[in-house]
Amino acid sequence: MAALALQRLAELRVAQRNEAWARSQGAKEYGQKHYPLFFVLHPSWMLFTLLEGRRREESVRPLALSALLLAQPLRYWVIRSLGRYWNTRILIVPGGKRVRRGPFRWLRHPNYAVVALEIAAAPLAVRADRAALAYTVLNAALLLLIRIPAEEAALREYAHQAD
């Protein structure tokens, strides 16, 4: 979990740089009210995975660990495909085009698919089954009921304004 936490902190720095660039281009932000939920969900997921996993004396589950490791290049493929547009907020840059390369050729929201895989796989790898179940459900609710609809609404509004 320490490596995953360090990875997330490094990614936040990239996201902040990209956010600053987007705002300098006149980006409009959407979904600000739900944004703090991510800063509760992700650190608590890591903490509860660590706490529950430490109590287990069984070995790591190789299949879940493999899934977690597989998610990492997928995650960076998403970040690379979005380039400067990748950040942790919903920012629409005027004149920007919707990214349709990389994994976006097949999925509308590949980053969320990768995060869902990580949120399930990391706790399962260390036998933190309750954390895997609880955070998979919480993440799915946040994404499906709040975040993705907010993102889609922002994209529709932007497309409507661009017409």
C-alpha positions in Angstrom: 0.0 0.0 0.0 2.9 2.3 0.6 3.9 2.1 -3.0 0.3 2.8 -4.1 0.1 5.8 -1.8 3.4 7.2 -3.2 2.1 6.6 -6.7 -1.1 8.5 -5.9 0.8 11.4 -4.4 3.1 11.7 -7.5 0.0 11.6 -9.7 -1.6 14.4 -7.7 1.3 16.6 -8.5 0.9 15.8 -12.2 -2.9 16.4 -11.9 -2.2 19.8 -10.2 0.1 20.9 -12.9 -2.4 19.9 -15.6 -5.2 21.6 -13.6 -3.2 24.8 -13.5 -2.7 24.6 -17.3 -6.4 23.9 -17.9 -7.4 26.8 -15.8 -4.9 29.1 -17.6 -6.7 28.1 -20.8 -10.0 29.2 -19.3 -11.3 25.8 -18.2 -14.7 25.7 -16.5 -15.0 23.3 -13.6 -18.0 21.0 -13.0 -18.9 18.8 -10.1 -17.0 20.7 -7.4 -19.4 19.7 -4.7 -18.7 16.0 -4.9 -14.9 16.4 -5.3 -14.1 16.1 -1.6 -15.7 12.7 -1.5 -12.7 11.3 -3.5 -10.4 12.7 -0.8 -12.3 10.7 1.8 -12.8 7.6 -0.3 -9.2 7.0 -1.6 -7.1 7.6 1.5 -9.6 5.7 3.7 -9.6 2.8 1.2 -5.8 2.6 1.5 -5.9 2.8 5.3 -8.6 0.2 5.7 -6.9 -2.1 3.2 -3.7 -1.8 5.2 -5.3 -2.3 8.6 -7.4 -5.3 7.5 -4.6 -6.8 5.4 -2.1 -6.6 8.3 -4.3 -8.8 10.5 -4.1 -11.6 8.0 -1.3 -14.0 8.2 -2.1 -15.8 5.0 0.0 -15.2 1.9 -0.8 -12.7 -0.9 -3.4 -13.8 -3.5 -1.4 -14.0 -6.7 -4.4 -13.5 -9.0 -5.6 -10.3 -7.3 -2.0 -9.0 -7.1 -1.6 -9.7 -10.9 -4.8 -7.7 -11.5 -3.5 -4.8 -9.5 -0.2 -4.9 -11.3 -1.9 -5.1 -14.7 -3.9 -2.0 -13.8 -0.8 0.1 -13.5 0.2 0.2 -17.2 -3.5 0.7 -18.1 -3.6 3.6 -15.7 -0.6 5.2 -17.3 -2.0 4.6 -20.8 -5.1 6.6 -19.8 -2.9 9.4 -18.3 -0.7 9.5 -21.4 -3.7 9.4 -23.7 -5.3 12.4 -22.0 -2.0 14.3 -21.8 -2.5 17.8 -20.3 -6.2 17.1 -20.0 -5.7 14.5 -17.3 -6.4 15.7 -13.8 -8.6 14.7 -10.9 -11.3 17.3 -11.5 -13.9 17.8 -14.2 -12.4 20.7 -16.2 -13.7 21.5 -19.7 -11.1 23.5 -21.7 -12.6 25.8 -24.3 -11.7 24.7 -27.8 -10.6 21.3 -26.5 -11.6 18.2 -28.3 -12.8 15.0 -26.7 -10.0 12.5 -26.5 -10.7 9.4 -28.6 -7.3 7.7 -28.7 -5.7 5.1 -26.6 -8.2 3.3 -24.3 -10.8 6.0 -25.1 -11.4 4.3 -28.5 -13.2 1.5 -26.6 -14.4 3.0 -23.3 -15.8 6.3 -22.5 -14.3 6.4 -19.0 -11.3 4.0 -18.9 -9.7 5.7 -15.9 -12.7 4.8 -13.8 -12.5 1.2 -14.9 -8.9 1.1 -13.9 -9.6 2.7 -10.5 -12.4 0.2 -9.9 -10.0 -2.7 -10.7 -7.5 -1.2 -8.3 -10.0 -0.6 -5.5 -11.1 -4.3 -5.7 -7.7 -5.9 -6.4 -5.5 -4.2 -3.9 -7.5 -5.3 -0.8 -8.2 -8.8 -2.3 -4.5 -9.2 -2.9 -3.8 -8.8 0.9 -7.0 -10.7 1.9 -8.8 -7.6 3.1 -12.1 -8.9 1.7 -14.3 -6.5 3.7 -12.4 -3.5 2.5 -12.6 -4.8 -1.1 -16.4 -5.2 -0.9 -17.1 -2.0 1.0 -14.9 0.2 -1.2 -16.0 -1.4 -4.4 -19.6 -0.6 -3.6 -18.7 2.9 -2.4 -16.6 3.7 -5.4 -19.3 2.3 -7.8 -21.9 4.4 -6.1 -19.8 7.6 -6.3 -18.9 7.0 -10.0 -22.2 5.7 -11.3 -24.5 8.0 -9.4 -22.5 11.2 -9.1 -19.2 11.5 -11.0 -19.9 10.0 -14.4 -23.3 11.8 -14.7 -21.6 15.1 -13.8 -18.9 14.5 -16.4 -21.4 13.5 -19.1 -23.5 16.6 -18.3 -20.4 18.8 -18.6 -19.5 17.3 -21.9 -23.1 17.7 -23.2 -23.2 21.3 -22.1 -19.9 22.0 -23.8 -20.9 20.2 -27.0 -24.1 22.2 -27.1 -22.3 25.5 -26.6 -19.8 24.6 -29.3 -22.5 24.0 -31.9 
